[in-house]
């Protein structure tokens, strides 16, 4: 399963507060559209750190890194390559 698929599945199963007729897309705006809120970001952060065995610094906790599945995946890929 790819990083994007893992992230999509977690958000869909654990954080999605509305009932969507279409699945989340890589570029869907998660924060702007209200799919996830600040508590959701923290829940997602804990999941990502545990799932991928990494530590995301406070400097990286910016909306640009959590705005979409693609952005989150890019953040994780950068972390894993370091």
One Martini backbone bead per residue (centre of mass of N, CA, C, O) as a GRO file, in nm:
protein
   82
    1UNK     BB    1   0.097   0.036   0.023
    2UNK     BB    2   0.077   0.354  -0.010
    3UNK     BB    3   0.103   0.648   0.140
    4UNK     BB    4  -0.161   0.766   0.029
    5UNK     BB    5  -0.341   0.524   0.106
    6UNK     BB    6  -0.295   0.534   0.409
    7UNK     BB    7  -0.396   0.821   0.453
    8UNK     BB    8  -0.676   0.795   0.326
    9UNK     BB    9  -0.781   0.569   0.510
   10UNK     BB   10  -0.755   0.717   0.778
   11UNK     BB   11  -0.928   0.962   0.717
   12UNK     BB   12  -1.185   0.810   0.631
   13UNK     BB   13  -1.214   0.634   0.904
   14UNK     BB   14  -1.127   0.863   1.146
   15UNK     BB   15  -1.203   1.186   1.030
   16UNK     BB   16  -1.456   1.174   0.876
   17UNK     BB   17  -1.758   1.377   0.920
   18UNK     BB   18  -1.867   1.312   0.646
   19UNK     BB   19  -2.067   1.213   0.372
   20UNK     BB   20  -1.921   1.075   0.097
   21UNK     BB   21  -1.956   0.988  -0.242
   22UNK     BB   22  -1.655   1.050  -0.274
   23UNK     BB   23  -1.343   1.002  -0.276
   24UNK     BB   24  -1.054   1.092  -0.188
   25UNK     BB   25  -0.821   1.312  -0.308
   26UNK     BB   26  -0.500   1.422  -0.331
   27UNK     BB   27  -0.606   1.749  -0.372
   28UNK     BB   28  -0.779   1.779  -0.146
   29UNK     BB   29  -0.894   2.015   0.083
   30UNK     BB   30  -0.882   1.953   0.418
   31UNK     BB   31  -0.897   2.227   0.571
   32UNK     BB   32  -1.067   2.426   0.397
   33UNK     BB   33  -1.319   2.206   0.386
   34UNK     BB   34  -1.330   2.051   0.682
   35UNK     BB   35  -1.227   1.756   0.706
   36UNK     BB   36  -1.007   1.886   0.891
   37UNK     BB   37  -0.887   1.969   1.204
   38UNK     BB   38  -0.688   2.027   1.466
   39UNK     BB   39  -0.747   1.753   1.595
   40UNK     BB   40  -0.700   1.588   1.335
   41UNK     BB   41  -0.404   1.662   1.302
   42UNK     BB   42  -0.308   1.534   1.566
   43UNK     BB   43  -0.406   1.250   1.502
   44UNK     BB   44  -0.245   1.222   1.241
   45UNK     BB   45   0.036   1.268   1.360
   46UNK     BB   46   0.043   1.021   1.542
   47UNK     BB   47   0.001   0.814   1.323
   48UNK     BB   48   0.246   0.883   1.143
   49UNK     BB   49   0.468   0.840   1.356
   50UNK     BB   50   0.395   0.541   1.407
   51UNK     BB   51   0.376   0.415   1.119
   52UNK     BB   52   0.675   0.558   1.017
   53UNK     BB   53   0.888   0.614   1.232
   54UNK     BB   54   0.859   0.936   1.312
   55UNK     BB   55   0.949   1.294   1.337
   56UNK     BB   56   0.758   1.585   1.362
   57UNK     BB   57   0.813   1.902   1.353
   58UNK     BB   58   0.700   2.215   1.429
   59UNK     BB   59   0.795   2.343   1.154
   60UNK     BB   60   0.600   2.127   0.987
   61UNK     BB   61   0.329   2.255   1.121
   62UNK     BB   62   0.179   2.328   0.834
   63UNK     BB   63  -0.069   2.366   0.610
   64UNK     BB   64   0.098   2.277   0.356
   65UNK     BB   65   0.154   1.976   0.484
   66UNK     BB   66  -0.192   1.932   0.544
   67UNK     BB   67  -0.387   2.006   0.286
   68UNK     BB   68  -0.314   1.717   0.161
   69UNK     BB   69  -0.234   1.410   0.068
   70UNK     BB   70   0.009   1.493  -0.103
   71UNK     BB   71   0.149   1.669   0.114
   72UNK     BB   72   0.180   1.450   0.328
   73UNK     BB   73   0.338   1.251   0.154
   74UNK     BB   74   0.579   1.440   0.103
   75UNK     BB   75   0.660   1.466   0.397
   76UNK     BB   76   0.713   1.168   0.449
   77UNK     BB   77   0.921   1.122   0.223
   78UNK     BB   78   1.127   1.324   0.334
   79UNK     BB   79   1.168   1.190   0.608
   80UNK     BB   80   1.256   0.903   0.498
   81UNK     BB   81   1.515   1.024   0.330
   82UNK     BB   82   1.687   1.123   0.598
   0.00000   0.00000   0.00000
